[in-house]
Amino acid sequence: MCGISTDIPERMRQEADLRIAAVAFEGGGEGMMVLDHAWQPMRVNRAFVAITGYDLQHSAAALGRLLDSGAL
């Protein structure tokens, strides 16, 4: 016999949490950058690009200048 068990309420809560996080990340006017454990940018939102002019690809190269600039 083989079976699969899934905690549906827990999965629904996790999906709701992800939707809330997505709205918070993209919905406001605040620029946000997500960094990994090595301080490398993983994601930036549209407001970050509008404020700094750096997209994800270019923010890694400019991270030191951004942190020293007071723009973040």
C-alpha positions in Angstrom: 0.0 0.0 0.0 1.2 3.4 -0.9 -0.2 6.8 0.1 0.5 10.5 0.1 -0.6 12.8 2.9 -0.8 16.5 2.6 -1.6 19.1 5.2 -4.0 21.2 3.1 -4.7 24.0 5.8 -0.9 24.4 6.3 -0.3 24.6 2.5 -3.1 27.2 2.2 -1.5 29.2 5.0 1.9 29.1 3.3 0.4 30.2 -0.1 -1.4 33.1 1.6 1.9 34.1 3.3 3.6 34.1 -0.1 0.9 36.2 -1.6 1.2 38.7 1.2 5.0 38.9 0.8 4.6 39.4 -2.9 2.2 42.3 -2.4 4.5 43.9 0.2 7.6 43.5 -2.1 6.0 45.0 -5.2 3.0 46.9 -3.9 4.5 49.8 -2.0 6.7 52.6 -3.2 9.7 51.5 -1.2 12.7 50.2 -3.0 13.8 46.8 -1.9 16.7 44.5 -2.6 17.0 40.9 -1.3 20.5 39.7 -0.6 21.8 36.2 -0.1 24.1 35.1 2.7 27.1 36.3 0.7 25.6 39.8 0.2 24.8 39.2 -3.5 21.6 40.6 -4.8 18.9 38.0 -5.4 16.0 40.2 -6.3 15.1 43.9 -6.6 11.6 45.4 -7.0 10.4 48.0 -9.5 10.6 50.8 -7.0 14.3 50.0 -6.3 15.0 50.2 -10.1 13.1 53.5 -10.3 14.9 55.0 -7.3 18.4 53.8 -8.1 18.4 53.2 -11.8 19.9 49.7 -11.2 18.2 46.5 -12.2 19.1 43.2 -10.6 22.0 42.5 -13.1 23.6 45.9 -12.4 22.9 46.2 -8.7 25.5 43.5 -7.9 28.2 45.5 -9.5 27.0 48.7 -7.8 26.2 47.3 -4.4 29.2 48.9 -2.6 28.5 52.3 -4.1 24.8 52.0 -3.3 25.5 51.1 0.4 27.9 54.0 0.7 25.6 56.5 -1.1 22.9 56.8 1.6 20.3 55.9 -1.1 19.5 52.7 0.7 
